[in-house]
Amino acid sequence: MSTKTYLYEKIKLVRSVTDAEIREMLAVMRPVVQAGMNQWRMVDVSGVHPRDVSYIWNPKPYGPALTPDQLDSGRIMSFHNFGAPSLFKPSLAEVLGAIRTFVPEWSRVRYFGLDAETAKPFGMVHAVECLVVAKMLVPVTAGGEMTQLIPFDLEEYERCQSKQ
């Protein structure tokens, strides 16, 4: 099977997600954007329309730089409609639809992020790799040097932020 045929077959599989499914998924998942070599930061999407606007055009990163746990992460293909080949405009609904379609245990995913460097025009869509992560790691530093990576506790982080 050619790459072209393979991608067309994948595109046909992706299902739309309802508004209720978007709310359900965003209640447990956080979008992330690249913040350096194998580092990602969470993005505030509270004011972003899940279908009409690209959530990565004007991201509002927050929290520490995180590293995906290599044993608890993977990549899937995500497909995004566009008005022009040079306009990469991924919506939350498109990404969440791909996750729900291609990750059987999607409820384990806690973070997702697009690798914009992999975006390629394909017919009337952009095909792009999407990082899906169940566990992120955060660096521990001592004397300005990273000493180790430990699991990042999202719930604890959000609890501490809400107290401030």
C-alpha positions as CSV (number, residue, x, y, z in Angstrom):
1,M,0.0,0.0,0.0
2,S,1.4,3.4,-0.9
3,T,1.9,6.1,1.6
4,K,-0.8,8.2,-0.2
5,T,-3.3,5.4,0.0
6,Y,-2.4,4.7,3.6
7,L,-3.1,8.3,4.6
8,Y,-6.3,8.5,2.7
9,E,-7.5,5.4,4.5
10,K,-6.5,6.9,7.9
11,I,-8.3,10.2,7.2
12,K,-11.5,8.4,6.5
13,L,-11.3,6.7,9.9
14,V,-11.1,9.8,12.0
15,R,-14.5,10.6,13.5
16,S,-15.9,13.9,14.7
17,V,-16.2,14.5,18.4
18,T,-19.2,16.0,20.0
19,D,-19.0,19.1,22.3
20,A,-19.6,16.8,25.3
21,E,-16.7,14.5,24.2
22,I,-14.4,17.5,23.9
23,R,-15.3,18.7,27.5
24,E,-14.9,15.1,28.8
25,M,-11.4,14.8,27.2
26,L,-10.2,18.2,28.1
27,A,-11.2,17.5,31.7
28,V,-8.3,15.0,32.0
29,M,-6.0,16.0,29.1
30,R,-3.8,19.1,28.7
31,P,-2.5,20.3,25.3
32,V,1.2,21.0,25.2
33,V,3.5,23.0,22.9
34,Q,7.1,22.5,22.2
35,A,9.4,24.5,24.4
36,G,12.8,23.1,23.3
37,M,14.5,19.9,22.5
38,N,12.1,17.2,23.8
39,Q,10.6,19.7,26.2
40,W,6.9,20.7,26.2
41,R,4.8,23.1,28.2
42,M,1.1,23.0,28.9
43,V,-1.1,25.5,27.1
44,D,-4.1,27.4,28.5
45,V,-7.0,26.8,26.0
46,S,-9.8,28.1,28.2
47,G,-10.6,30.9,25.8
48,V,-10.1,29.0,22.6
49,H,-13.1,27.8,20.5
50,P,-12.5,24.0,20.1
51,R,-13.6,24.0,16.4
52,D,-13.1,27.4,14.9
53,V,-9.7,28.5,16.0
54,S,-6.2,27.1,16.0
55,Y,-5.1,26.4,19.6
56,I,-1.4,26.8,18.7
57,W,-1.4,30.1,16.9
58,N,-1.2,32.3,20.0
59,P,-0.4,29.8,22.7
60,K,-0.3,30.8,26.4
61,P,2.2,28.3,27.9
62,Y,2.3,27.8,31.6
63,G,3.9,25.5,34.1
64,P,7.4,23.9,34.0
65,A,9.1,22.5,30.9
66,L,8.1,18.8,30.8
67,T,9.7,15.8,29.1
68,P,7.5,12.9,27.8
69,D,8.2,9.5,29.6
70,Q,9.5,7.4,26.7
71,L,7.8,4.3,28.1
72,D,4.4,6.0,28.4
73,S,4.1,8.0,25.2
74,G,3.7,7.6,21.5
75,R,2.8,9.4,18.3
76,I,-0.3,9.2,16.1
77,M,-1.3,11.0,12.9
78,S,-3.7,13.9,13.1
79,F,-5.4,15.6,10.2
80,H,-6.4,19.2,9.9
81,N,-8.5,21.0,7.3
82,F,-7.1,24.1,5.7
83,G,-8.0,27.0,3.4
84,A,-4.5,27.1,1.8
85,P,-1.6,24.7,1.8
86,S,0.6,27.2,3.7
87,L,-2.0,27.7,6.5
88,F,-1.7,25.1,9.3
89,K,-4.7,25.7,11.5
90,P,-5.2,22.7,13.9
91,S,-8.3,22.8,16.1
92,L,-8.7,21.0,19.4
93,A,-11.7,19.1,18.0
94,E,-9.6,17.7,15.1
95,V,-6.8,16.6,17.5
96,L,-9.2,15.1,20.0
97,G,-11.0,13.2,17.2
98,A,-7.7,11.7,16.1
99,I,-6.8,10.7,19.6
100,R,-10.3,9.1,20.2
101,T,-10.0,7.3,16.9
102,F,-6.4,6.0,17.0
103,V,-5.7,5.5,20.7
104,P,-7.9,2.6,22.0
105,E,-7.2,3.6,25.6
106,W,-7.5,7.3,25.0
107,S,-8.7,7.9,28.6
108,R,-5.1,7.2,29.7
109,V,-3.7,10.1,27.7
110,R,-3.0,13.1,29.9
111,Y,-1.1,15.4,27.4
112,F,-1.1,15.9,23.7
113,G,0.9,18.1,21.4
114,L,1.4,18.6,17.7
115,D,4.9,18.4,16.2
116,A,4.4,21.3,13.8
117,E,7.6,20.5,12.0
118,T,6.0,17.3,10.7
119,A,3.0,19.1,9.2
120,K,2.6,18.3,5.5
121,P,-0.2,19.4,3.1
122,F,-2.0,16.3,1.8
123,G,-5.0,16.9,-0.4
124,M,-7.3,19.3,1.4
125,V,-5.8,18.6,4.9
126,H,-2.5,18.8,6.7
127,A,-1.2,15.5,8.1
128,V,0.9,16.0,11.3
129,E,2.3,13.8,14.0
130,C,0.7,14.2,17.4
131,L,2.5,13.3,20.6
132,V,0.2,11.5,23.1
133,V,1.5,11.1,26.6
134,A,0.2,9.3,29.7
135,K,3.1,10.5,32.0
136,M,5.3,13.5,31.8
137,L,8.6,14.0,33.7
138,V,9.9,17.2,35.2
139,P,13.6,17.9,35.8
140,V,15.0,18.2,39.3
141,T,18.0,20.6,39.5
142,A,20.7,21.2,42.0
143,G,23.3,23.9,41.7
144,G,21.9,24.8,38.3
145,E,22.5,21.3,36.9
146,M,19.7,18.8,36.1
147,T,20.2,15.8,38.4
148,Q,17.2,13.6,37.5
149,L,13.7,13.5,35.9
150,I,10.8,12.6,38.2
151,P,7.1,12.1,37.4
152,F,5.1,15.3,37.1
153,D,2.0,15.3,39.2
154,L,-0.6,17.4,37.3
155,E,-3.3,17.2,40.0
156,E,-0.8,18.3,42.7
157,Y,0.4,21.1,40.4
158,E,-3.1,22.4,39.7
159,R,-4.1,22.1,43.4
160,C,-1.1,24.3,44.3
161,Q,-1.8,26.8,41.6
162,S,-5.5,27.1,42.7
163,K,-4.3,28.0,46.3
164,Q,-2.2,30.9,45.0
